[in-house]
Every structure is written in structure tokens, then in C-alpha cells.
């Protein structure tokens, strides 16, 4: 069911017609052309969406592609700290709120939904789902969920066939739900935003360095979800997971909250296992029961970085130039490349000069920029998606 457009009589501050939606679209497309960090990109994307879909608050989470569980906080509005913590503690994967649940939306493959006070203004749900409750039961569910009184839009973004991010937009004022036009704008931009976010997350993962951080971190959480014991590696990985969140303050990083919620819920596809990215590489987080008193143990282990994609086939390089460029992409300097290929540094520079000329770049930085653009950025980011 799709909501009516009732905003004309409410006086809500809306985008200024098609011009605001056009500007929002322009900004989203432009962001896809820059190699921003996931957090910086996420905040800028939300600024652009605000132009077309005004909201009172938001939270944008990263998702573990393997389990679809939340694994980090990418961006959130300044007023979202306490509500977000309450949601993660008490409502995420609680299994009590039917079609409000994020895991329910994932299970049914619903990429854009609006959960609003009036059932007839809900959007994105199959009719068969909404018909499971009467209008009165729906309103009671709305009240019990303790969500924003003006309604919540939930959007899931995919990249290369896997869910990678989820955003919740909400309004706090009763009687001003999200309109069909606003939700439609988001719906049309889901593929574009998903590819832009996915490219940024891929860049981050490829560029992440594990180094010597091979130790697993161990944490013991008491029944109150506070850390009672942690080894040194656990403290280090905790700090890095907090850094990955970037926004807000919480007793635990978002990825660990998610692992604990997955352990407690039968909805989690792999129980309490979540993978998450940090500036030092990807980690695997596994939560398990540690006692009858409700204690939970959490193990954080590093993953090896993902194998780099190959050099684009359209780059017409000789075998020697190709091998040299591959090592540049892996992060090696000229001296290291010379050692790897058993040639002189002058030979390395010779091959690079010819590669630069063929690719119309003026040095290593532009070469890397072109490589990441062509391997990680979606080809249609520059296309003119309809607004």
C-alpha cells in the first residue's frame, strides 16, 4: 500500500518542488565521482537526501554482506545517540514486532518501506503482509514499537548482489508521515546509492592494512552488557571498532551490539557472527554464551584483506608494463618492484612512463585513481538517473 500525498495542507517544510529533487540527485551522482571514505560519503549522501526527503533524524548502518547483520555505524544525525542505543539494546532483532523488524525486511527482500501510524499510509509492504493485522492492531504495534511518532522509512542498499547498508529516516511529529513522492525518490535512487556506498566500502577494505595485528581479541560481557574482562588485543580491536563507528557514544561498538543481538535471536542467519571493517582491515566478531548468568564472550579476529581485482582488460599494456602496474596497485614502491621483478629501478621507471602515456595519466596517484575508479566505481554513476 502506498501513502497519500497529504502534505499540502500541513505546512511541513518540504523540498522546493522538482528543483530540490534535481539538486539532490545531482549531488548523489557527484559524490560517486569522488574517492571519499565511507563515513564522509555517508554523511554527504544524507545531506543530499535531506533536500528531497526532509526528516528529523537518521541513522545509516553498514551491514555484514554474509549475514545482513549490522556491523558498524556509518553516519547518524546529532540527535540520534540515545534513541539509537535504545533501539540496538531493546528492539534490534527482538523478534516481537512483526513487519517492523529489520530481519523481516531482509527476509522478504523489501528494499524500501515506510512504517507509519496509519496502516493505509504504510509503503513498500506486500498487501498480504499488512493484511495480517487489522488497522487497530497495526496502530497498537506502532505504539508498542516506540518508534518516532511521525513514521520511519527503512532503506536497504545492495552492492554486487549483497546487502551492504541500511538507513532509517524518521519524523518526530505526529500527523506528518512520509509521502509517496518522497519515498518514490528514495526508491528510484536505491541502486545508485548502493553502488556508490559499495565502491567506498570496497576501497576502504582494499586499502586497509592488517600489518602485524594477527592476535585475536577476547572480551567478556556481563549480564548488563558491560565489559568485565578484556585482553590487550580485545582492547585494541574495540578501539578500532569504535573508530569505525565515528559517530556518537556507546558502551560497545555497533558491530558488537549486532553480534550479541544475533546470538540472542533466532533471526540471525549465523547466530552471533558478524564481520566488520576497520581502518586496519576486516575483522570477524563472534559472540557466544559464557555462562548461565547471561554473560557473553566475544572474540574479535582479523581477516586477511580481500584479493585485489585484476587490471582492467581495456588497459593495453605489454606484459612487462602489466606486471609493473599490478605491483604499483599492490602498494609497492619502485625499489620493491625492482626487487620483485629482478630488474633495475631504471627499468621499472621505463615501464611506468610508457604505462602512464598509454593510460593518459601523469603519475602514480592518477594511475591509482583511475584503477580504483574503473574497478570499484559503478559504470553508471555518471548516468542521469531520473529524479
N, C-alpha and C positions, 0 to 999 in steps of 0.2 A: 504494500500500500504506500502511496506517496502523499506527502503532506500538501495542504493547500497553501497558496501564497497569500497570507493574511496580513502582510506587513504594512500595507499602505495606510491602514488606519491606526497603527500602533505607535508611530513616531520613533521607532528604533533607528539608531544611526546606521544606515546602510551604505554599501558602496555606491558611488555615484554612477549608477547605471552601467552600460556596456564599457565605458571608458575605464572604470576601475577594474573590471574583469579583464579587459585587454592589457592593462598595465600589469596586473598580477601574472597573467600568462607570460608577458614579455620578461618579467623578472625571473620566473621559473626557468624559462628557456635559457636566459643569460647565465644563470647560476650553473647550469650544466656545462658551460664552456670553460669553467674555472676549476682548478685542482684544489678545492677547499678541503679542510679537514671535515670529517662527518659532523662534528659538533657545530662548527662555524656554518657549514652548509645548512644544517637542520634549523638553526636559529633564523637564518636568512630566508629559508623556504617558508617558515611560519610567518615571517613578516609579510611575505608576498601573499600568502593565503589570507591573511587578515584583511587585505584590501578587498578581496572578493567575498569573503565569508567572515564577517565580524564575529568575534567570540570574546568571552570574558576570561578565558583561561585555556591552557592546553598542556599536554604532556606528550612528548614524542619519544617512544622507546625503540631501541634496537631489539630484534628478535634473533634467536638462535635458529639458523636455517634448518638444522637437523630435527629440532623438536618443536619449533614455533613458540617456544617459551621466551619470555622477556629476558634479555641478558645485559642491558645497560640503559641508562637514560641519556638520550642524545640532546634533548633540549626541553625546557619547560618554562611556563610563564612565571614571573616573580611571585605570584600569589598562590602557587600550586604546591608548595613544600609540605604543609601539614595534610591537605587533602590527599596528596599522592601517597604519603606514608600510610595514612589510614586505609587507602584503597589496597595497597600492597599487603598490609598486615591482615586485613579482615575480609576483603572481597575478591582479590585476585585468586582464581581457581578454587573459590569456596564451594562451588557446586550446588548452590542454593537458589540461584536467580535465573534459571532457565535461559531465555534468549538474550539476557543481558551479558552473559559470560563471554569473555574473550575466547575461551576454548571452544565454546559453542559456535561462535562466528567462524573460527578456523575450521571446525569440523564440517560446517555446511558450506564453506567456501564463499562466505559473504564478505566482499571487499569493502563495501561502504554501507553503513547502516546509521540510522538516526533513531535513538531510543528517547521518546518524548512522552509527556504526561498523558496526552490523548492517544489512544491506540490508533485512531484513524489518521494521525499525523506521523506515525512511525514510517520509516522509509527503508527500503532495501531488503526487508524480510519477505520470504515467500508467504503467500496468503495462508498456506497450510500451517505455518508456524504460528502466526498471530492468532489464528482461529482456535488454538489450543486453550486460550484464555478468553473469558468474557471481558467486556470493556471495564467492568468493575474490578475484576481480578487483575487486569493489566494495571489499572491505577494503583491498586494495593501493592503490586510488585514494584511499581515505580517509587512508591513511598518507602517500601522496605529496603530498596537498594541504596537509599540515602545518597543518591547522585544529585548533581546540580539540578535545581528545580526547573530551569529553562530547557533542559534536554541535553543530550550528549550525542555527538557524531563520532563514530569509530571507523577508522580507515586502516586497512591493511595494504602494505606495499610489497610487491614481489620483484625479484631480480633473478634472471636465469632459471625461472621455474620454482624458486623457493621464496618463502616469506622472509623478509629481512627487517621490517619495521612496522610499527603501529602507532597511530596518533589518535588521541582523544581530544576533541574540541568540545567545550561546554559553555552554556549560558546560565547565569545565576538567577535571572529574573523570570518569574512565572508568567505565562501567557505570551512569551515571545520565542516560540520554537524556531528551529532552523527551517528555512523554506525549501521548496523543491528546486528552485532555481539555484540556490546556494549549494545544495547537496549535489545537484547536477554538475556544477562547475568542478567540484572535487572529483566526482566520478569520472569525468572526461580526462582529468589530469592524473589519475592514479598510475597509468603505465609510464608516463613521462617522469613523474616524481620518483617512482620506484627505480627506474633506470639511473636517474641522477644520484639518488642515495646509494644504490648498489655499487655504482662506479666509485664513489668516495670511500665506501667501506672496503672495496677491493684494493684500492690504492693504499689505504691505511694498513691492511693486512700484509700486502707485499712489501711495503717499506718498513714494517715492524722488524725489530732486531731482538732475537732472544738472547744472543750472546752466551754468557756462562750461566744464565738463570735456569738451570736444569732441575733445581730442587723443587719438590712438592711442598706446598703449604698445608698445614693441618690446623683446623680451628674446631673448638668445641663450644657449641652454643647451649646455654642453659635453657630451662623451660620458658624463661622470659625473653628468649631470642637474643640475649646479650652474650658476648664472647667471654667465656670463663677461662679458656686456655688457648694459647696460640704459639706455634713455634716461630722461629725467626723468619723462615720463608713465608709462612702464613701471613705475618705482619707486612712483609714486603708486597706480596700479591694483593693483600687487602688495600694497601695504599694505592697500588696501580689501578685496581678496580674502582676505587673512589675517584681517582683522576680521570678515568674513562667516563664516569658519570658527569663530571664537570659542573653540574647544577644542583643546588640545594644541599641540605644536610640531613643525614640519616644515620642511625646506629650501624647499619650494614649497607654495603653497595647493592645496587638494584639487582645485579646478577645473582647474588647470594640469596636475597629475598625470593627471587624467582625459583632457584633450586630448592629452597625449603618449601615453597608453596607447591612445587611439582611433587616433592616427596609426600606431602600430606594429602595430595589429591590424586584420585584415580584417573583424572583427566589428562595428566601429564603423560606424553607418549613414551618417555623414557624415564619415568619416575623423577628422581631429583637430580638429573644430569642436564647441565646447560653448558654451552661453550660461549665464550665472550672474548672480545678483542680488547687489548690494552696497548699502550704505546710501545711495550716491549714484546708484543706478539700475542697470539691467541692462547687462551687457557681453557682447560676443561674443569668444570666445577661439579663435584658430586656430593650430594647431601645424603646421609643415611642415619637411621635411628641409632642412638648411642646408649639408650637405657630406657627403663620403664617410666622414668620421671619426666619424659618429654625432651630430654637432651638430644641434640643432633650434632653429629660430626660432619664437617665439611672439608673436603680435600680439593685443593686447587693445584692443578698440574699443567705445565707448559706444553703446548703443541709446537711442532716444527712449522715454520712458515709455509704457506702454500707454494707449490711449484709455479714459477713464472710462466705466463703464456708465451708462446713462441713469437719470433719476429714476424710481423705481417708478411704474408706471401707476396703482397704487392710491392715490397721493397726489393728492387732489382739490384741485389748486391752479389759480388763474387763470393765464392766460398770463404776466402780469407777475410774479406770485409764482414761477412755474416758472423763468423766466429768472433771477430774482434768486437762487433756491436753487441753480440749476446753477452760478452763479458762486461761490457760497459753497463748494460742494463742490470746485470747482477750486482753492480756497485764496485767493481774493481777499478783501480787506478791504472795508469799506463804502465808503471813498473810491474804491478802484479799481473797485468795482461801479458806483458813481455815474458815473464817467468812462466806463466801458464801455457803459452803457445811456443815457448822456446825460441823466441825471436828477439831482436833488439828493440829498444824503445823507439828508435827512429822508424823501424818497420811498422810498429803499432801506430805511430803518428801518421805515417804514409797512408795506411789503410783507412784511418779515421778521416783524414782530409778528403779522400775520394768518397767515402760514405756520406760525409756532410754535403758534398757537392751534389751527389745523386738525390739526396733527400731534401735539398734546399733548406738546410739548417745551418746555423752559424756557431756550432759548438756543442759540447756535451749536454748542457742544460736544455737547449732546444731539441736535441735528439731525444732526451728522456721525456720531454714534454710531449713530443709527437708520438713516441711509443705508448705512453700512458693514455693519451687521447684516443689513439686508434685501437688499443686493446681493452681499455676499461670504460671508455665513454660510449654510450649508445649512439649508433649512427644516426638516429632520428631526433636527437636532442635539438638539432638546429631546424627541424621541420616545424611548420606552422600548424600546431595542433589547434583545432577550432576552440574558441573561447565561448 
